[in-house]
Amino acid sequence: MLFLMYWELNEDISGTARLKAVEKLKSAGLFPPENIDVVRFDVTPDYWGITLLNADTVADVSDFINMWRTACPGIFKMTKVSLARPVQESLASASELIKKIKPE
């Protein structure tokens, strides 16, 4: 399943603390995660970003974001996570629904 995560980093957490979190996760063998395919992991100059993941379960995705929270408490100002799919697939599904329902 494809998941899209939107997140905002907490500017009160230093860059050093964030880098230490990466090192903690790497040394624990948690990053990159074995059971998740990280398709994209992007950040903006304003410290918000997205992570696009392929994962088999919601639990895997929950563990992924919680490992960051555990390695660096307060790292995120906010997060949003949702299932996602390519727009082309969504348009095809919508088209089929419209044909079946035939709205007036």
N, C-alpha and C positions, 0 to 999 in steps of 0.2 A: 504494500500500500504506500501511496505517496502522501507525505505530510509536509505542510508548509508551516514553518515557525517564524513569527515576527518577534523581535526582541529589541529592547532598549537597554543599553548598559548604563549603570549608575555612575555618573561622573564623579561621585564622592569616593569611588573605589579607584585606587591608583593603578596606573599602568603596570607598575611593578607587582602589585597584588594579583592582577589578571594574568600576568606572565607566570607567576608562581603557581597559579591554579592550573595552567596548561601543563607545567612541569609535574605537578602532583598527579594529574590525570594520566599523563604519559607514563610516569614511573609506576603507577598502579595498573598499567595495561588497559586503561579505560578509553584512551584516546589515541588514535581513532577507534571508535567502537567496533567490535568484531561482528555484532549482530545487526548493524545498521549500515546502509550505504549512504554516505554523505555526498549528495549530488552537487550541492552548492553550499557555501558557507561564506557569506558576504557581509561586510560592514561598511558603513558610510563615515565620512569625516565627522558627522554629528553623533557618532556612537550608537546608531541603531542599525539593525541589519536583519537578514533573513537566512534561514538555514532550510534547505530543501533535502528531505530525507526519504529514502526507501526503507521501510521497516515492515515486519510481519505483524507486529502487535502494537497496540496503544501503550502497553506496559513498557515496551522497549523505548518508545519515544519519551514517555514519562521519565524513565530512568536516565535517558540522555540529558534532558534538561535539568533534572535534579542532581546529576553528578556535578554540573557546573555550580549549582547553588550550594552544594556541600563543600566543594573545593574552595569556593570563594563566597561566603555568605554576603548577601546584599549586592551581588554582581549585577543583577537586573533591576531596572526600575519597573519594567513590565514585560510580560510575554503574552503571546497569543499563539495557539497551535490548532491546526485544523487539517482534516483530510483534504486532499487536493487532487485534481486531475487535469490533464491537458485540455485547453479550451476546445480543440478540435473534437475531442470525445464528448464534451459537454454540449457543443452545438449539435452534433449528430443525435444525441439523446433527446435534446429539446425538440429537434425537428420531428423525430419519430413520435414524441408525445403529442405535439401539435396535430399531426396527421391523425392520430387515434382519437383525440378529443374533439377535433374540428370546432374550435371556438367560433362563436357567432360574431 
